Every structure is written in C-alpha cells, then in structure tokens.
Amino acid sequence: MAGTTGTYELGRFSGECAKSHAPILAQQEFIAALVDALDEEARPILKRLDFAAAVWDEGTRPDGLVCFWRSIAPEPGEKRQMFVDDETLLE
C-alpha cells in the first residue's frame, strides 16, 4: 500500500479506457480510479486509471484499488472546474 505521508500527483484524465483502450470521448461518463502501484524504482505510488463507464459497470476492477469516482469527460481544452471559486478560496 502507498505510504500515508507525502505529496502525490494524481494524474489527469487520460482520454482512454485502461482496459479496452477505446477512447473516452468528450461528455461521456467515465470512472477514474486510484490504485496502489510501484514506480520504475519500485517505490509505492498512487496511479490514476480511467475506465469507460460501460466497462466499469460490467464489473471491471483494477488490482490495488484504493478509491474511484464517476465523472464526465471534458471537452478538449476545457478548463478544469474548481470545487470553490477564487473568492471563496481566499476567504
């Protein structure tokens, strides 16, 4: 299991299903999953994998699953939606 201290880069939307390798198109529902993995130097990391919703709903689950969430694929070049606006963040 990945360590509980430190900073992790969780990755960005890949645009491709980790199992079928089919593209996940803009506005399609998909599942982002974080899994325990090892990097090239055998250090524990959290790795993000994206899955087409239909593949996930058929029961596909990656080894080392830590958590997952459903989302909608962004349009190309679309700015990431923030949970809070700048004003709220500054407060």
KAZILIN-V649925 format. One line per field, one symbol per residue. burial: 1 if it has 16 or more other C-alpha atoms within 10 Angstrom, else 0. A space follows every 10 residues. Layout:
burial->???
This chain:
burial->0100000000 0000111100 0001100011 1111111000 0000111111 1110110000 0100100000 0011000000 0000000000 0
